[in-house]
Amino acid sequence: MSVVAATGASREPSARLRIRLRGAVQGVGFRPFAYGLAARYGLSGFALNDGEGLLLEIEGARHEDFLSALRREKPPLATIDSIDVERIDLCGDSDFSIRESAGGRSQTRIVADAATCEACLDELFDATSRFHLYPFITCTHCGPRFTISSSLPYDRPQTSMAPFAMCADCARDYADPRSRRFHAETIACPTCGPRLDVEPGVIVERIRAGAIVAVKGIGGYHLMCDARNAGAVAELRRRKERDAKPFAIMAANAASLALFAEPTEAELDLIQHRARPIVVVKSRGTPAPAIAPRLTRIGVMLPYAPLHHLLFHAAAGFPAGRDWREEANDFVIVATSANPGGEPLVVDDADARRRLSSIADLIVGHDRAIVVRADDSVAAVVDCAPAFLRRARGYTPDPIDLGADGPCVVALGAHLKTTVTVTRGREAFVSQHIGDLDDAESVRFFDETLRHLLSILDVTPEAVACDLHPDFYSTRLAEEMELPLLRAQHHAAHVAAIAAEHGVSGPALGVALDGYGMGDDRGAWGGELMRVDGSTWTRLGHLAPLALPGGDRAAREPWRMGMAALAAIGRLELAERLFPEAALADKIAESLRRGMAPKTTSMGRLFDAAAALAGVCLEQRYEGQAAMEFEALVEAPRTLPGAFALRDGVLDFSPLLSLIATERPSPREAAEFFHGALIEGCAEWIAATAQAQGHSRVALGGGCMMNRILAEGLVEALRLRGLFPLLARAVPCNDGGLSLGQAAMARAAFAAAEREKESAACA
């Protein structure tokens, strides 16, 4: 790296300060920012990246002005965790320079990928700019970071930009402190940078003609088609083997989204966040009915890569100026992860040709490698604040502050919606969404993610945590790591995750409303009220058990849970009328009469039972379909006297199930009665236990808390009872946040073991 001097530095310094910045301070334009401040205040010294973050030395009379501006005006992508200042001897420098990065054990971090900034968009569509229509335009304030980085410090040789030697113009910008690309490691232009295989105009033509196009993006390939073309959407479903699970759509801007969706102001703010997540909002009538079948909400996002903007520019007819960027555009595309059959996201060009050729009519790649695959993040606004359904691109690897230093632990999640978490010091780094560990490709992605996270953080784990279930791949891997091992109960980890992100120390009361997790008794738990204290947990209550006819098949075939509900209320004679198409209904009924099926306390299966009894969903083609379609029917939850019973910590909704089965309300009425009863029943259950245990704060976790009506209704009901509910914000409430809770519990267990050792030594 060349050394660049700032002119106008003070010749008569009054003090020299060494300033250490830790946090997200690399790859965000902090060195050129410091350079500019030094020039502004006439200071000499230097800036460099190293393993701990950013090291500055400044010398001159106005050093206090420099420090104030450093805190007040930091670059937009930067996060400063700490600033340590030390007064040192004067050196008499005459300039300020940016020095080559220093090595050493990494204590810093890479920031998450960020959407293209407005300044770059202005250049992208400026015919006089050398970046005009260049699909890889970036600067120090935007573009890929995490997904192109192999190691730290964050410098070009450690990224997938290393093969692209800068041309004279880019080298000049890189060295020019007046340029927005001063020391921008991703700088490139049409002369020297990555290249796209197919022109944006051609891509748009094919999409408009009904084709399915695979397009390489920031964290992986997307499969794209015209969202208003019902035939194209249906064909994408057929080829991808995704019968009914909702797709997300991408629109040009907020005005365009308004044609298809009705986001609130808070949702629009989230949609426009620099991470550009998919946000689930109220639909105005989806562009094609097959986008989100039988749902009233739809996932929407805005363009975040230069290529996305170029597609909408082409769709608008290649207009000049910038007015078109704010105008409504009815060109809207399905943009879904390119992962056939539930496999991991495709990121490699050769792999794309192998795995996507049977799905896509056109495959569009480029020659900048994706080092780390990352799906689009998915979020919603719940109780007036963002909540993740899936945390990945744009947010990973932003850490979660655990409040105090602790040992380095690695937590491996469970089996579904898997993530891994690695802790370093007081921070927890939760990986991007990995997915379900159902096949070899997913397992390879899991291993790849764990290796990369450990490498990028430059840590050696001292302990490992996993789920109780002995047959998960993640559990077997944890057992092979030969480290102190904590087997965390699934639902206790859900509660611990929320307690950790909210900084709750000491015992925590929480509820986990979930689909499945193995209990201490090896049973199928899923509706649990728990007290979690460090690494220990106590089950304080649970939902009344229902039979689980067929085991795992009951989660795919809600009619089976409907049969279990009929058995629970003693009305199995209704099975023939309610489930006439179920070929095995008679056999299931007989096994239920004989008490041969296992039991479950799962809230997810309770949702399935109610949806089946109401005739809403008898077979599921994707996880959570019955619950999502049941939720979509609700206009407002209704209270229903006598809908539940609460005895000795057991919450029983048999009266509610009996009403749905015998009185046959309409599907909408059934959904509204069900949600109202759930809210009221859970609030009474939690409040009674909180009073008995002496708690005022309650963590609300588990996958069922993704149900916005249930989550917001329960939060309001608990507040009315004088409690302080805590929702998952930093990680998903579903199993995507499980590894964070496991990590927090493992740190507590490790610390307790160390204290015992010290006590034994003292004795």
LINKAWO-V448494 format. One record per residue. N is the residue number from 1. RES is the residue in one letter. D_CENTER is the distance of its C-alpha to the mean C-alpha in Angstrom with 2 decimals. Layout:
BEGIN
{{N RES D_CENTER} {N RES D_CENTER}}
END
This chain:
BEGIN
{{1 M 35.23} {2 S 38.09} {3 V 39.13} {4 V 39.35} {5 A 41.63} {6 A 41.37} {7 T 44.69} {8 G 46.20} {9 A 45.17} {10 S 47.38} {11 R 50.50} {12 E 51.26} {13 P 48.18} {14 S 48.40} {15 A 45.50} {16 R 42.98} {17 L 39.55} {18 R 37.06} {19 I 33.54} {20 R 30.59} {21 L 27.09} {22 R 24.05} {23 G 20.37} {24 A 18.59} {25 V 22.03} {26 Q 22.24} {27 G 21.53} {28 V 21.48} {29 G 25.23} {30 F 26.30} {31 R 29.42} {32 P 30.83} {33 F 29.99} {34 A 32.02} {35 Y 34.67} {36 G 35.05} {37 L 35.36} {38 A 37.97} {39 A 39.91} {40 R 39.74} {41 Y 41.22} {42 G 43.58} {43 L 42.07} {44 S 42.33} {45 G 40.21} {46 F 37.22} {47 A 33.45} {48 L 31.71} {49 N 28.41} {50 D 28.64} {51 G 26.76} {52 E 26.29} {53 G 25.10} {54 L 27.70} {55 L 31.40} {56 L 33.72} {57 E 37.42} {58 I 39.19} {59 E 42.88} {60 G 44.80} {61 A 45.95} {62 R 42.90} {63 H 40.33} {64 E 39.38} {65 D 38.65} {66 F 36.39} {67 L 34.43} {68 S 34.07} {69 A 32.85} {70 L 30.41} {71 R 28.63} {72 R 29.09} {73 E 28.35} {74 K 25.66} {75 P 23.87} {76 P 21.03} {77 L 18.29} {78 A 19.87} {79 T 19.05} {80 I 22.16} {81 D 21.89} {82 S 25.65} {83 I 28.83} {84 D 31.86} {85 V 35.17} {86 E 38.37} {87 R 41.77} {88 I 43.46} {89 D 46.71} {90 L 47.38} {91 C 47.31} {92 G 48.89} {93 D 46.40} {94 S 47.25} {95 D 43.91} {96 F 40.14} {97 S 38.48} {98 I 35.15} {99 R 35.72} {100 E 34.34} {101 S 31.33} {102 A 32.31} {103 G 31.05} {104 G 30.57} {105 R 27.96} {106 S 24.59} {107 Q 23.46} {108 T 21.44} {109 R 18.07} {110 I 16.78} {111 V 14.84} {112 A 11.83} {113 D 13.02} {114 A 14.46} {115 A 15.96} {116 T 19.72} {117 C 21.65} {118 E 24.62} {119 A 27.18} {120 C 26.11} {121 L 26.12} {122 D 29.62} {123 E 30.75} {124 L 29.11} {125 F 31.38} {126 D 34.35} {127 A 37.12} {128 T 38.67} {129 S 35.64} {130 R 35.49} {131 F 31.79} {132 H 32.82} {133 L 30.61} {134 Y 29.14} {135 P 25.72} {136 F 24.58} {137 I 25.52} {138 T 23.65} {139 C 24.74} {140 T 23.86} {141 H 21.68} {142 C 19.45} {143 G 18.42} {144 P 16.69} {145 R 16.62} {146 F 14.27} {147 T 14.60} {148 I 18.39} {149 S 19.13} {150 S 20.82} {151 S 22.02} {152 L 22.97} {153 P 24.74} {154 Y 23.02} {155 D 26.04} {156 R 26.73} {157 P 28.27} {158 Q 25.02} {159 T 23.09} {160 S 23.58} {161 M 25.75} {162 A 28.41} {163 P 30.46} {164 F 30.99} {165 A 33.92} {166 M 34.13} {167 C 36.95} {168 A 39.41} {169 D 37.73} {170 C 34.25} {171 A 35.91} {172 R 37.77} {173 D 34.70} {174 Y 32.94} {175 A 36.01} {176 D 36.71} {177 P 35.57} {178 R 36.12} {179 S 33.51} {180 R 29.84} {181 R 29.29} {182 F 31.23} {183 H 29.66} {184 A 26.69} {185 E 25.82} {186 T 24.46} {187 I 27.64} {188 A 29.19} {189 C 31.34} {190 P 33.03} {191 T 35.74} {192 C 33.81} {193 G 30.15} {194 P 28.07} {195 R 29.31} {196 L 28.04} {197 D 29.86} {198 V 30.42} {199 E 31.15} {200 P 28.82} {201 G 31.81} {202 V 32.33} {203 I 28.73} {204 V 29.16} {205 E 32.56} {206 R 31.29} {207 I 28.44} {208 R 31.03} {209 A 33.37} {210 G 30.99} {211 A 29.63} {212 I 26.26} {213 V 25.10} {214 A 22.69} {215 V 21.58} {216 K 20.19} {217 G 17.58} {218 I 15.56} {219 G 13.23} {220 G 15.30} {221 Y 17.58} {222 H 17.23} {223 L 19.78} {224 M 21.36} {225 C 24.17} {226 D 25.92} {227 A 24.13} {228 R 27.57} {229 N 29.27} {230 A 29.18} {231 G 30.81} {232 A 28.31} {233 V 25.36} {234 A 27.32} {235 E 28.16} {236 L 24.57} {237 R 23.88} {238 R 26.98} {239 R 26.32} {240 K 22.70} {241 E 23.79} {242 R 21.30} {243 D 23.78} {244 A 22.05} {245 K 18.25} {246 P 17.32} {247 F 16.70} {248 A 15.08} {249 I 17.62} {250 M 17.99} {251 A 20.84} {252 A 22.71} {253 N 22.34} {254 A 22.31} {255 A 25.83} {256 S 24.95} {257 L 22.06} {258 A 24.69} {259 L 26.66} {260 F 24.16} {261 A 22.05} {262 E 22.71} {263 P 19.91} {264 T 20.88} {265 E 21.26} {266 A 18.18} {267 E 16.13} {268 L 17.89} {269 D 17.07} {270 L 13.32} {271 I 14.01} {272 Q 16.06} {273 H 13.82} {274 R 14.24} {275 A 10.66} {276 R 11.68} {277 P 8.71} {278 I 10.03} {279 V 11.34} {280 V 13.26} {281 V 16.77} {282 K 20.33} {283 S 21.97} {284 R 25.39} {285 G 26.33} {286 T 24.07} {287 P 25.59} {288 A 26.48} {289 P 26.69} {290 A 24.91} {291 I 21.58} {292 A 20.55} {293 P 23.57} {294 R 24.73} {295 L 21.79} {296 T 22.26} {297 R 18.79} {298 I 17.21} {299 G 14.04} {300 V 15.15} {301 M 14.36} {302 L 16.70} {303 P 17.85} {304 Y 16.21} {305 A 18.41} {306 P 22.22} {307 L 22.87} {308 H 21.08} {309 H 23.38} {310 L 26.30} {311 L 25.78} {312 F 26.09} {313 H 28.98} {314 A 30.71} {315 A 30.18} {316 A 31.83} {317 G 34.80} {318 F 34.19} {319 P 35.27} {320 A 36.42} {321 G 35.38} {322 R 32.19} {323 D 32.93} {324 W 31.35} {325 R 27.89} {326 E 28.04} {327 E 29.95} {328 A 28.79} {329 N 28.41} {330 D 28.50} {331 F 27.11} {332 V 23.68} {333 I 21.92} {334 V 19.71} {335 A 16.99} {336 T 15.40} {337 S 14.19} {338 A 17.41} {339 N 17.32} {340 P 20.53} {341 G 20.80} {342 G 17.33} {343 E 17.74} {344 P 15.25} {345 L 14.73} {346 V 18.09} {347 V 18.41} {348 D 22.12} {349 D 24.92} {350 A 27.26} {351 D 24.66} {352 A 23.93} {353 R 27.63} {354 R 27.85} {355 R 24.93} {356 L 24.70} {357 S 28.41} {358 S 28.89} {359 I 26.13} {360 A 26.45} {361 D 29.77} {362 L 28.88} {363 I 26.66} {364 V 25.95} {365 G 25.14} {366 H 25.78} {367 D 26.92} {368 R 24.16} {369 A 22.38} {370 I 18.63} {371 V 18.51} {372 V 14.89} {373 R 13.17} {374 A 9.64} {375 D 8.61} {376 D 7.89} {377 S 4.72} {378 V 6.14} {379 A 7.44} {380 A 10.95} {381 V 13.62} {382 V 14.94} {383 D 18.06} {384 C 18.11} {385 A 14.85} {386 P 11.19} {387 A 9.04} {388 F 5.52} {389 L 6.30} {390 R 3.49} {391 R 0.52} {392 A 4.20} {393 R 7.35} {394 G 8.62} {395 Y 6.88} {396 T 7.58} {397 P 10.22} {398 D 10.78} {399 P 12.35} {400 I 12.86} {401 D 16.59} {402 L 18.30} {403 G 21.50} {404 A 23.87} {405 D 24.50} {406 G 24.41} {407 P 24.74} {408 C 22.36} {409 V 20.76} {410 V 18.46} {411 A 16.68} {412 L 16.05} {413 G 14.27} {414 A 16.11} {415 H 16.45} {416 L 14.00} {417 K 10.22} {418 T 10.98} {419 T 9.55} {420 V 12.20} {421 T 12.85} {422 V 15.79} {423 T 17.60} {424 R 20.04} {425 G 22.36} {426 R 20.72} {427 E 17.18} {428 A 14.40} {429 F 12.21} {430 V 9.22} {431 S 8.79} {432 Q 6.53} {433 H 6.25} {434 I 10.05} {435 G 11.18} {436 D 14.51} {437 L 17.22} {438 D 19.91} {439 D 21.52} {440 A 22.67} {441 E 20.37} {442 S 17.25} {443 V 19.06} {444 R 19.89} {445 F 16.33} {446 F 15.59} {447 D 18.69} {448 E 17.98} {449 T 14.61} {450 L 16.42} {451 R 19.39} {452 H 17.68} {453 L 15.79} {454 L 19.16} {455 S 21.01} {456 I 19.13} {457 L 19.38} {458 D 22.94} {459 V 23.12} {460 T 25.01} {461 P 23.61} {462 E 26.10} {463 A 24.65} {464 V 22.23} {465 A 20.63} {466 C 19.91} {467 D 20.26} {468 L 23.79} {469 H 23.98} {470 P 26.38} {471 D 25.66} {472 F 21.98} {473 Y 21.68} {474 S 19.51} {475 T 22.41} {476 R 25.02} {477 L 23.41} {478 A 23.26} {479 E 26.92} {480 E 27.86} {481 M 26.56} {482 E 29.65} {483 L 28.03} {484 P 28.36} {485 L 26.19} {486 L 24.68} {487 R 24.03} {488 A 21.85} {489 Q 22.34} {490 H 19.26} {491 H 19.48} {492 A 20.66} {493 A 17.50} {494 H 15.51} {495 V 17.94} {496 A 17.92} {497 A 14.20} {498 I 14.78} {499 A 18.10} {500 A 16.83} {501 E 14.42} {502 H 17.29} {503 G 19.89} {504 V 21.94} {505 S 24.63} {506 G 27.05} {507 P 26.96} {508 A 24.18} {509 L 24.65} {510 G 21.88} {511 V 21.45} {512 A 19.15} {513 L 19.43} {514 D 18.17} {515 G 19.30} {516 Y 20.63} {517 G 20.99} {518 M 24.20} {519 G 26.32} {520 D 28.90} {521 D 31.46} {522 R 29.52} {523 G 29.16} {524 A 26.36} {525 W 24.81} {526 G 22.22} {527 G 23.60} {528 E 24.18} {529 L 25.35} {530 M 25.24} {531 R 26.35} {532 V 24.46} {533 D 26.32} {534 G 25.05} {535 S 25.07} {536 T 27.15} {537 W 26.51} {538 T 28.86} {539 R 28.54} {540 L 30.16} {541 G 29.84} {542 H 28.38} {543 L 28.70} {544 A 31.97} {545 P 31.72} {546 L 31.98} {547 A 33.22} {548 L 30.85} {549 P 33.20} {550 G 32.29} {551 G 29.54} {552 D 26.33} {553 R 28.04} {554 A 27.96} {555 A 24.17} {556 R 24.88} {557 E 28.09} {558 P 27.91} {559 W 31.68} {560 R 32.10} {561 M 30.41} {562 G 32.68} {563 M 35.57} {564 A 34.37} {565 A 34.37} {566 L 37.88} {567 A 39.00} {568 A 37.66} {569 I 39.71} {570 G 42.69} {571 R 42.68} {572 L 42.19} {573 E 45.06} {574 L 42.68} {575 A 40.68} {576 E 43.00} {577 R 42.69} {578 L 38.92} {579 F 37.91} {580 P 40.86} {581 E 38.95} {582 A 37.59} {583 A 39.95} {584 L 39.33} {585 A 39.59} {586 D 43.03} {587 K 42.09} {588 I 38.97} {589 A 41.14} {590 E 43.68} {591 S 41.22} {592 L 39.86} {593 R 43.45} {594 R 44.07} {595 G 40.95} {596 M 39.79} {597 A 36.03} {598 P 33.55} {599 K 31.97} {600 T 28.49} {601 T 27.32} {602 S 24.05} {603 M 22.92} {604 G 21.23} {605 R 24.64} {606 L 26.33} {607 F 24.40} {608 D 25.53} {609 A 29.07} {610 A 29.36} {611 A 27.97} {612 A 30.46} {613 L 33.34} {614 A 32.71} {615 G 32.82} {616 V 29.38} {617 C 27.83} {618 L 29.81} {619 E 27.79} {620 Q 24.07} {621 R 22.98} {622 Y 19.26} {623 E 17.56} {624 G 17.85} {625 Q 20.16} {626 A 22.93} {627 A 20.99} {628 M 19.32} {629 E 22.77} {630 F 24.42} {631 E 22.19} {632 A 22.89} {633 L 26.58} {634 V 26.44} {635 E 27.95} {636 A 28.58} {637 P 28.56} {638 R 32.13} {639 T 33.61} {640 L 35.95} {641 P 38.49} {642 G 38.78} {643 A 35.57} {644 F 34.59} {645 A 36.41} {646 L 35.46} {647 R 37.55} {648 D 37.12} {649 G 33.36} {650 V 32.97} {651 L 31.56} {652 D 33.23} {653 F 32.50} {654 S 35.46} {655 P 37.37} {656 L 34.56} {657 L 34.36} {658 S 38.15} {659 L 38.24} {660 I 35.86} {661 A 37.84} {662 T 41.31} {663 E 41.36} {664 R 39.17} {665 P 37.58} {666 S 36.00} {667 P 32.38} {668 R 31.32} {669 E 33.47} {670 A 32.19} {671 A 28.53} {672 E 29.50} {673 F 31.65} {674 F 29.00} {675 H 26.26} {676 G 28.91} {677 A 30.22} {678 L 26.88} {679 I 26.21} {680 E 29.77} {681 G 30.08} {682 C 26.92} {683 A 27.88} {684 E 31.38} {685 W 30.24} {686 I 27.88} {687 A 30.39} {688 A 33.24} {689 T 31.50} {690 A 30.29} {691 Q 33.91} {692 A 35.29} {693 Q 33.00} {694 G 33.37} {695 H 29.71} {696 S 28.57} {697 R 24.80} {698 V 22.80} {699 A 19.22} {700 L 17.90} {701 G 15.37} {702 G 14.98} {703 G 13.65} {704 C 16.51} {705 M 15.24} {706 M 12.96} {707 N 16.49} {708 R 16.91} {709 I 20.67} {710 L 20.74} {711 A 18.35} {712 E 20.20} {713 G 23.53} {714 L 23.18} {715 V 22.15} {716 E 25.20} {717 A 27.47} {718 L 26.69} {719 R 27.29} {720 L 30.58} {721 R 31.47} {722 G 31.02} {723 L 27.79} {724 F 24.68} {725 P 21.56} {726 L 18.28} {727 L 14.97} {728 A 11.53} {729 R 10.10} {730 A 8.52} {731 V 6.42} {732 P 6.55} {733 C 10.31} {734 N 10.55} {735 D 11.09} {736 G 7.58} {737 G 8.83} {738 L 12.29} {739 S 12.76} {740 L 12.55} {741 G 15.30} {742 Q 17.22} {743 A 17.28} {744 A 18.59} {745 M 21.16} {746 A 22.24} {747 R 22.87} {748 A 24.94} {749 A 26.84} {750 F 27.56} {751 A 28.81} {752 A 30.97} {753 A 32.46} {754 E 33.33} {755 R 35.02} {756 E 37.01} {757 K 38.16} {758 E 39.31} {759 S 41.13} {760 A 42.82} {761 A 43.90} {762 C 45.35} {763 A 47.18}}
END
